[in-house]
Each structure stands twice: as structure tokens, then as C-alpha cells.
Amino acid sequence: MTAPSFTLRPARDDDSEPLAILIAASFAEYPNCLFEWSEFPELRRPASHFAAKGGKLWIADAPGGGIAASLGVAPVPEQNAVEITKVYAAPAFRGSGLAQALFAEALRFAQDGGYSEIMLWSDSRFARGHRFYEKLGFRRWPGERYLADVSATWEYHFRLPLPRR
């Protein structure tokens, strides 16, 4: 598939509803994976949330409205790492190169900040996402964590060491 031309932009706080719609739709693809607003307070003001953590959230707008994809990054100074979160792409845009373009923004953020790793946690049900992370060079670390959320989520931990510049 040829990568469509997308403009990536920083998230705004008024992206709250369309971002929640993207995430809820992604969750709905998996059995017993439920979106509950109360478990995502950061979505009420997504740009402010990431800015307060020293991070950034990028958005790709879908043609005709809504959000095609998102990816956020925030420093984890005590680990000299950044954590990526809110990695979602609408089904119509998966495999288009859009997720790689968003990841390139996160990689640039990490390298410009002098961090040595990128890390993430991913729902154990999101096997397609795990294959994407592994394609980017991430390795799954031992251990899992339980979130005790409405979906009874278990997450896997992935890490990507960054080369020194």
C-alpha cells in the first residue's frame, strides 16, 4: 500500500472527543476490551497532559474528519528513557506508513533529548501492535503488569535501546 500524504500535528486539547473515539474503536476490536472515560482522565485535555509531563502528543487527521492516528511520548528521567503511549491507528490507515511516521517523531524527540531508550506498555491482546513494535526493533521484556481496570488488562513491556549519537 502506498503511504497517503498525511500532515502530523501536535495535539490540541479540543482533540479530546475524536481521540477518545479512535481509542474506543480500537478497543472494540478485541473481546472484553472496554473504553471507560473515567479510566482516561488525560483525554479530557490531551495536549495539556503531555505538555505537563514534558512530552508531546502527535495527531494525524483523517480525511473527512476525525483522527486517523495518534502517538504520544513523555520522558521517564529516572530511566533515561521516554515512554510512548496513545499509539492508535484507525483500521483504514494501518499498513499505510502512518504509524512509522508518528514513531519517527517520537524517535526524534528521544534522540534530541539525549535519552537512551524508548519504552512502552501494550495490552496483551494487541498482537498486531506487538508485531509493529518488534518490526521497529523493540524487544519484549520479561514480566507483565495488571491494570485492574474495567477490561482486566494485562500489559507487556517493550523496550528499544537507542544508539548513541
C-alpha positions in Angstrom: 0.0 0.0 0.0 1.3 3.4 -0.9 1.6 5.8 2.1 -1.0 8.5 1.8 0.1 12.1 2.4 -0.7 13.0 6.0 0.2 16.0 8.0 1.2 15.2 11.5 0.5 17.9 14.0 0.7 18.5 17.8 -2.4 17.5 19.6 -4.8 20.2 20.9 -7.0 19.9 24.0 -10.0 20.0 21.7 -8.9 16.7 20.2 -10.4 15.1 23.3 -13.5 13.6 21.8 -12.1 12.5 18.4 -9.1 10.9 20.2 -11.5 9.0 22.6 -13.5 7.8 19.6 -10.3 6.5 17.9 -9.3 4.7 21.1 -12.7 3.3 21.9 -13.0 2.0 18.3 -9.6 0.3 18.6 -10.6 -1.3 21.9 -13.9 -2.6 20.4 -11.9 -4.8 18.0 -10.9 -7.0 20.9 -13.1 -9.2 23.2 -13.7 -7.7 26.7 -11.6 -4.6 25.9 -13.8 -1.7 27.0 -13.3 2.0 26.9 -14.3 3.8 30.1 -13.9 7.5 30.2 -13.1 7.6 33.9 -10.0 5.5 33.2 -8.6 8.1 30.8 -8.7 11.4 32.6 -5.7 12.6 30.4 -8.0 12.5 27.4 -10.0 15.5 28.7 -7.1 17.8 27.9 -4.6 15.6 25.9 -2.2 18.4 24.8 -2.0 19.9 28.3 -1.5 16.4 29.8 1.5 15.6 27.6 3.0 19.2 27.9 2.8 19.0 31.7 4.9 15.8 31.6 7.4 17.4 29.2 6.2 15.3 26.4 4.2 15.6 23.2 1.2 14.0 21.5 1.0 13.9 17.7 -2.2 13.5 15.7 -2.8 12.7 12.1 -6.2 14.0 11.0 -8.3 11.6 8.9 -9.6 12.8 5.5 -13.2 13.9 6.0 -12.8 14.4 9.8 -11.8 12.5 12.9 -8.3 11.3 13.8 -6.5 8.7 11.6 -3.8 8.0 14.2 -2.0 9.2 17.3 1.2 8.7 19.3 2.4 10.3 22.4 5.7 10.5 24.2 6.8 11.5 27.7 10.1 11.5 29.4 10.9 8.9 32.2 14.0 10.7 33.5 14.8 8.1 36.2 15.3 5.6 33.4 16.9 7.9 30.9 14.1 6.9 28.6 10.9 8.1 27.0 7.6 6.2 27.1 5.3 6.1 24.1 1.6 5.9 24.7 -1.6 6.5 22.9 -0.4 4.6 19.8 -3.5 4.0 17.8 -4.4 4.0 14.1 -7.8 3.6 12.6 -8.1 0.4 10.6 -8.3 2.1 7.2 -4.8 3.6 7.8 -3.0 0.6 9.2 -0.2 -0.5 6.9 0.0 2.9 5.2 3.2 4.1 6.8 1.4 6.5 9.0 2.4 4.7 12.3 6.0 4.7 11.2 5.8 8.4 10.5 4.4 9.0 14.0 7.1 6.8 15.5 9.8 8.8 13.7 8.6 11.9 15.6 8.9 10.0 18.9 12.3 8.8 17.9 13.5 12.3 17.0 12.1 13.6 20.4 14.0 10.9 22.3 17.3 11.4 20.4 17.1 15.2 20.6 16.6 14.8 24.4 19.6 12.6 24.7 17.6 9.6 26.0 19.0 6.1 25.8 15.8 4.1 25.4 12.2 4.2 24.3 9.8 2.0 26.2 6.1 1.2 26.2 3.5 -1.0 27.7 0.9 -2.7 25.5 -2.3 -4.6 26.2 -1.6 -8.3 25.9 -4.5 -8.6 23.4 -2.9 -6.2 20.9 -0.9 -8.8 19.0 -0.8 -6.7 15.7 0.6 -3.8 17.7 3.3 -6.1 19.2 4.4 -7.2 15.7 4.6 -3.5 14.7 6.8 -2.7 17.7 9.0 -5.7 17.1 9.4 -4.6 13.4 10.7 -1.3 14.7 13.3 -3.1 16.9 11.5 -3.2 20.2 12.1 -6.3 22.4 9.6 -7.6 24.8 10.9 -7.6 28.4 10.1 -10.3 30.9 7.1 -9.7 33.1 3.7 -8.3 32.8 1.6 -5.8 34.7 -2.1 -6.0 35.7 -4.1 -2.7 35.5 -7.2 -3.7 37.5 -9.3 -1.7 35.0 -12.7 -2.4 33.6 -11.2 -4.6 31.0 -9.0 -6.6 33.4 -6.0 -5.6 31.3 -2.6 -7.4 31.4 0.2 -5.5 29.6 3.5 -6.5 28.1 6.6 -4.3 28.4 8.7 -3.4 25.4 12.0 -1.5 25.2 14.1 -0.2 22.4 17.7 0.9 23.1 18.8 3.9 21.1 22.2 4.3 19.6 24.4 7.0 20.9 24.7 10.0 18.6 
